């Protein structure tokens, strides 16, 4: 186990573990790892923690995970996690049929007993989800799970399907999240495919999983396909390539064509792509063919670096669409003429400055015009309130500092930006052991604090306090801590009015309204930036004009069918 694992067992920071190593001569010696990242034997660490009064009995889930880490090491952990999934399926269903061909290993009796104990505490499916979350957290860059909000968007765009396929399924995140009656998946790493198979089996889903290469092996033709392929990995696959051979440096365009082959005619495909794939010069011939063939239907941004490509396999008799749907992700989408995109660049990126829909200007301008800031009505007073420090409230039990704990299910992560903008948690699903907050807890970041209204996990760098609602008003505590720079040590020196709870509440209400005013201003800044972009594009293109300036009467033709107007040279752009 690592120093971070020891910190989790002892309920302390990693700095405290480093301090233990320096100050205690009897601290366990490393048994593996490197001088910069040593690893320790679990039994030795547990004994030392008990001997020094640093921890209670280790939870069964933690013991199970540490045994898996010790057996698998850095390179073989995936196989050990896969075997744990197969063991949980076997314990619940008593089925000796392997989840994937050739994988039918069993663990030793003590590990089976430990696994049964964990399953009885959490449930078979939930226990494996907690272990899976730990597995992802150990190597999220290589495993690269699809963020939950992106997965939801992909499944929504794919639409309903009797059979949903993911040809690069990884550990099965998209398939587990889907509501399709039947799902199928493939991954070239058998361990990942087995983990996915175990997750789906434990969730009682009708699933077919295969370990293999999507470009070498055939699989069932599906009603819809979703795919979050590995970015930037070169492929040496052979076609067929109906839309042109993809450049070696753009394997994502190979995945797009492979996914189209895997869906029935008329079926929809949603592929997560790097944003650069929409405009890289090497892939313009593939993008042009997808547009001319009517198979690329839309591109939706999902952040600064990734897009979702929405495709539909052409069916006999289908008319080719004349427009492409584009959305930068934060605004309603709009349509661009396909023929306007078939230039030398064939840039289908939704963030192109000229792709911002000027038709969205009036609505966004109206929202800004209707913005009413409502700071509290305060007036001068001469009274002097007694005060009490947060450290004194902590000692008295009126406010409790929250430490990392393990919960029955992972929670979405609350970020620092969420706190500043007072919005629901927007980060990925957090680790099973983390700081977990409940409604009424106060979360603090640099320059901001918020009494949250829903459960969440905290991202690194955030701290949280739980006030006794009968003794300390949460909004008052948040308003005071929002002005305190520094970490927990600085927070402890913060002072609050030492008055009864009924007198605290109007003070907290005023501070909450001030914080909401600041949050509204931050949102208005974002809206103003988007408004300016739309105004520039609209005024330059002629689709917006200042009020009072005469304009031509609108024609009766649908804008999506109009031919491009000649440029200054008199020629129509090709």
Buried (B, 14 or more C-beta within 10 A) or exposed (E): BBBEBBBBBBBBEBEBBEEBBEEEEEBBEBEBBEEEEBBBBBEBBBEBBEEEEBBEEBBBBBBBBBBBBBBBEEEEBBBBBBBBBBBBBBBBEEEEEBBBEEBEEEBEEEBBEBBBBBBEEBBBBBBBBBBBBBBBBBEEEEBBBBBBBBBBBBBEBBEEBEBBBBBBBBBBBBBBBBEBEBBBBBBBBBBBBBBBBBBBBBBEBEBBBBBBEBBEEEBEBBBBBBBBBBBEEEBEBEEEBBBBBBBEEBBBBBBBBBBBBBBBEEBBBBBBBBBBBBBBEEBBBBBBBBBBBBBBBBBBBBEEEBBBBBBBBBEEEEEEBEBBBBBBBEBEBBBBBBBEBBEEBBBBBBBBEEBBBBBBBEEBBEEEEEEEEEEBEEEEEEEEEEEBBBBBBBEEEBBBBBEBEBBEEBBBBBBBBBBBBBBEBBBBBBBBBBBBBEEBBBBBBBEBBBBBEEBBBBBEEBBBBBBBEEBBBBBBBBBBBBEBEEEEEEBBEBBBBBBEBEEBBEBBBBBBBBBBEBBBEEBBEEBEEBBEBBBBBBBEEEBBEEEEEEEEEEEEEEEEEEEEEEEEEEEEEE
